[in-house]
Amino acid sequence: MVARFRVKIKNRSGLHARPAAIFVSACRKYKSSIVIHKENRSADAKNILQVLSLGIDQGDEIDIVIEGEDENEASKDIKHLLEKHLPEIDR
């Protein structure tokens, strides 16, 4: 089974610097594969350099695909982080 969801980034600094580090750290807690898709590019959500290379800015919509044994828990937590927690974080 695969978990998929789309999120609009609300954080003023997008997924750059500190918010990206928090996001990657959260993703690394899970055994499942977590991939971010922005337009026609994708990145391993557990790799900070790949996440930063996507240049995700405020207002961008990204798709998250999670596959593995803890995908349901990971999906719930990552979605909550992106929608509720990261908007509060500024550079």
C-alpha positions in Angstrom: 0.0 0.0 0.0 1.1 3.6 -0.7 0.1 6.8 1.1 -0.1 9.9 -1.0 -1.2 13.5 -0.3 -0.8 17.0 -1.6 0.2 19.9 0.6 0.4 23.7 -0.1 3.4 25.1 1.7 2.4 27.9 4.1 5.7 28.6 5.8 7.1 32.0 4.7 10.5 30.6 4.0 9.2 27.5 2.3 11.2 24.3 2.8 14.6 26.1 3.0 17.2 26.1 5.8 15.7 25.5 9.2 12.2 24.3 8.1 13.8 21.8 5.7 16.1 20.5 8.4 13.1 20.0 10.7 11.1 18.3 7.9 14.0 15.9 7.0 14.6 15.1 10.6 11.0 14.1 11.0 11.1 12.0 7.9 14.2 10.1 9.1 12.2 8.7 12.0 10.3 6.4 9.7 11.4 3.2 8.0 9.2 3.9 5.0 10.4 5.5 1.8 9.3 9.2 1.6 9.5 11.0 -1.7 8.6 14.7 -2.4 7.3 15.6 -5.9 7.3 19.2 -7.1 6.2 19.7 -10.6 8.2 17.2 -12.6 11.0 16.7 -10.1 11.3 14.5 -7.0 13.6 14.1 -4.0 14.2 11.7 -1.2 12.6 13.5 1.8 15.3 12.0 4.1 18.1 13.8 2.2 18.5 17.5 3.0 20.4 18.3 -0.1 17.8 16.8 -2.4 15.0 18.5 -0.5 16.8 21.9 -0.8 17.4 21.3 -4.5 13.7 21.4 -5.2 13.5 25.0 -4.2 10.2 24.7 -2.4 8.8 28.2 -1.7 5.7 29.5 0.1 2.6 28.8 -1.9 4.1 25.8 -3.8 2.1 22.6 -3.9 4.0 19.4 -3.3 3.0 15.8 -3.4 4.3 13.4 -0.8 4.4 9.6 -1.5 5.1 7.3 1.4 5.6 3.6 1.0 6.6 1.0 3.7 5.7 -0.6 6.9 4.9 2.5 8.9 3.4 4.6 6.1 0.1 5.3 7.8 1.8 6.8 10.9 4.4 8.6 8.8 1.7 10.1 6.5 -0.3 11.4 9.4 2.7 12.9 11.2 4.4 14.4 8.1 1.1 16.0 6.9 0.5 17.5 10.3 4.0 18.9 10.4 3.7 20.5 7.0 0.2 21.9 7.5 0.3 22.9 11.2 3.8 23.1 12.6 6.1 24.4 9.9 4.0 27.6 9.2 5.0 28.8 12.7 8.7 28.5 11.9 10.5 31.4 10.5 14.1 31.1 9.2 
